[in-house]
Amino acid sequence: MSKHSPESQDLDAPLREQLDFAGTDTLLRDDVRRLGGMVGEMLSEQVSPALLAQVETVRRAAIARRESGAPIDELAGHLAAVSLDDADALVRAFSAWFSAINLAERVHRIRRRRDHQRSDEGPQPGGLEAVLGALHADGVTLGELQALLPALWVEPVFTAHPTEAVRRALLAKESVIVERLVADIDRTRTPDERRSDESRIRQALATTWQTSEAPPLKPTVTDEVEHIGHYLGVLFRVLPAFYEVFADAVDAIWGERIALPNVLRFGTWVGGDMDGNPNVGADTIEAALAAQRAQVLGQYRAELAALGQVLTQSRGRAGVDDAVDARLAAYKALMPKAAARLRARQADMPYRQLMELMSARLAATAADEGAPAGAAYAGVDDFLDDLGLIDASLAHHRGQHAGLFALRRLLRRVRSFGFHLAALDLRQDSAAHDAALAALEGDDDWATQPLDARLARLHALIDAPQPRVPAADAAKAALDVFRAVTTARARYGDAAFGPYIVSMSRSAADALAVLALARIAGCVEGDGAGEVPLDVAPLFETVDDLDAAAGVMHALFDDPVYRRHVRARGDRQIVMLGYSDSAKDSGLLASRWALQRAQVDLMRLAREAGVRLVFFHGRGGSVSRGGGKTERAIIAAPRGTVDGRLRVTEQGEVIHRKYGIRALALRNLEQMTGAVLRASLRPRSPEPRVQAWRAIADRLSADSRACYRALVHEDPGFNAYFRAATPVDVIERLQIGSRPSRRRDGGIANLRAIPWVFAWSQNRSGLTGWYGVGHALQRGIDEHGLDAMAELARDWHFFAAMLDDVEMLLAKSDLAIFERYSRLAGDAHDVFFPGIAAEFARTRDSILAIKGADRLLAGDYRLRLSIRLRNPYVDPISLLQVELLRRWRAGGSADDATLRALFATVNGIAAGVQNTG
C-alpha cells in the first residue's frame, strides 16, 4: 500500500491519529490533530499520565489490528485483566475523543459550506440554489415554482426516542467548542484571540470530563420537552435565514425577487406520544403546550427588546404612521402600570415604546391569569397585527435600511412558530381505544366483534345528536385526552395540534374509534354538532399492515361518516408509514419494498377519491429503522408520491447531529426542501422498465423476508441468543427515555424497534440492516443474471438507495468483534454465528458484484475516512463491553459500578459508530 494512500496510517503517531486527507479536508485533519492533542493533555491532567500511556498502548494495538491484520486476541489481551476503574476511565477517554472528532467533522461541514459560498465553482450541491438551477436547466419556469409554493409543506417532527441522549449541560459545552472552532475559520484572528479560543476549548473539555454523561434519574416527559425545546430554539434562530437563502436562490436563477409563503412547519411528539408510555396523557399534553408557549413568548420578548435597540427613530427625524401612535395610546390606556414604566426620555421613540408595551402584552399572555383584563393577546393574529403596523410605518417612512429587515425577520418567525412553537402530535395504540370503548359500551368483547357490527355502533356514537356523557367514566384517561385537546385549542389555537396518530391501524374501525371517543368527550367544533377538529392519521407499521393499507383507506374513503370528517378537514388525509416496525418484522429489504408499494397504491386511491394525501414518514435514526440521507430517500420515493409535501420524524438520537448547530440545521432544511422541490417539480418520467423491476423486487422482498423471519421470529432459540449476544439487558436499564422499552411483556415481537436495533448496532454486527438481503440478492443474481441486477442498481433510485444504505451498515460492522459477543451465548454461538457470518459475507459479496466494486464504500471517501478515524477508538470500547458484560452477568446483573461502566460503553460505542437505534 502506498505511503500516501488514503488507506495508509502512521502507526507511530500519538493520540492525534495520522491519516492522509484529501486536499479539501486538510483543515479537518488539523482540527482532529489539535483536538486530539488537547484531549490527550486533558486526560493526563485530569486522571494521570499513566492513563494517557495506557490509552496510547491500546490505541496502537487497535491500529495494528486494523492496518496489519494483527489477531484481535492481541488487542483483547490488553483489556482482559483491567480493573473496573481502569475500564471506566479507558471508555471515557476514548469517548472523549469521539466527541471531539464528531464536533470537528460538523465544523468542517460549516467550513465547506463557506468555501462554496466564497468560490466561483457554483452553489453547494444539494442546496436550494443548486436544486433550483438544475430545475431551471430542465425547463422548469418561475411560474411553475410559484404554482407549487402555496401547497409546499416540509415538516420535520421531533420525537423523544433517545438512544444517544446528550445532557443540556454538555450541549452548552459542545456549543463553546463549536463556536471557537468556527471562529478560527476566520484567518484574520490574532494570536491572542487564538490563545483565548484554545483556553475556552480546554475548559470545555475538562469540565465535560468532570460531568456525568447521564443524569442519575430517568428523564421525565417534562425533561424531554425541555430537551427538544433546545433544538426548536436553534430552528427559531435559523428560520429567517432559510427564507433569505431561498429568495436569493430564486433571484439568482430567474432574476426576480418573489414573496415566499411559509413552507416550513415543525412538529413534536414529546408530551403527546401515549403509545406504550403510561407517563403520557392529558396532563403532559397540557404541560408540553404550556412549556412551548412559554419558550416562544420568551423568545419573542427577547426579539422585541433587541429590536427596541434598533428602532429608535424619533418623531422629529422620521415620520410615523398615525396608526402606530393610535395603537401606542390605546396600549397606554389598557396597561397603565406598564405605561408608567416607560422612560420619559424615550417619549419621542414611538416604535420603541410600542414594542415595550407589546412585550408587556406577551408577558400577560404567558401569565394566563393575574394579568390586567384585556392585556393578554387573544391570539397570534393580534400580535402579528401590531408588528404589521410597525412594518407598514417603516415602509412608508424610509425604513428599508432602518430596521425593516430585522422586523421582517421577526414577522417570519411569528408566522411560522405562532404562540405554540411546534404542533403537538398525539399518538395512541388502537388497542387502547378498543379498551376504552369496551368499557364505555359495557362490552368486554368489543374488539372481537365482527367489523360490520363495530362500524355500525361507531357510526351511532359519532352521529349522536349531542355529545354523550358516559354514566361511568371507566375510560377516563382516554376521554381526558380529548377534553385536554378542547381546552388547549381554546387557549393555544388550532395550530397547536398536529394529527392524532393511530398505531397498529388494521381496519376502518381503528380511525372511526378516535372520532367516537372525541365525540363522547365533547371534542367537536362549534356547539357540539360539528366535526372533530383533529386530523386522524392511521399508522401502518408491519409489512402485512402496509400491504393492507390501501384496503383500509379505501374503506374509510367509502365510509360516509369518515368521508364527511375528511371533507371538514379540507379533503386532506395524513397517512403515517412505519419504517421501524416493518423492518423489525420482516427485515430491511422487505420493509423498504412494502413501503414503496404502499405509497403507490395509497396515492392512486387518494387521487381517485379526490383527497389530498400527505405521507408522514416514521423514519428512525438508523438505516435499520428508515434512517439515512433524507434527501436521497425523497428522490427515491415512487414517482408522483411526494407532490410538494413531506412530513417526517426526526428521531431523538439524530436530532443532535442535524439540528445541534445553526449552520448545519440551515443546511439540513435546505437539503430537505430542495429534495421535495426536485421530486415535485420534475418527477421522473415514466420508466418503461419499471414493471419488470417491480417483479424482481417482489421476488427479492419475499426471499429476504423469508430468510429474515426464519432466523428472528421462527427459530425458538433465537430470542435467548439475542439476549445473550447483545447488551440489550443493559440498554433496557439506561436512564435515557421516559418510555418503556416494550409495549407488552414477551419476546422479540413485543420489544420496541429502538432497543432491538440499538442492541445489534452495539455488538458491531448491524444484523438488523442486512440480514436476509444477501440471500435475496444472490438468488436474484442466479435467476436474473448479474447484468439485470446491476441495471437495477444503476438506473432505479429506490434500489440504488437501498443498496447504499446496506453497504454503509456493512462497512460499519465488524464480524470479528461480533464473534466475541456471540461467544457470550455459550453453546448457542455454534448454532447461530456461522449462519449469520455466512449471510454477512453473502450480502457483502453480492453488493460488491452488483456494483462492480472491489471494496465497500469505494465511491464514498469521506465516509470511509470517518469510519477509519473512529475504529481504533471504538474497537477497544467494544471489547471492554464484552468483558464487562461477562463480569456483570456472572455477578447477577446487579445495579452496581459494573453496570454504570457498561452504561459508559453503550454511550461510547453509540458516539463512535454513529449508528444507534
Summary of the structure (lengths in Angstrom):
residues: 917
radius of gyration: 28.8
end to end distance: 36.0
largest distance: 89.7
contacts: 3164
relative contact order: 0.10
helix: 65%
strand: 6%
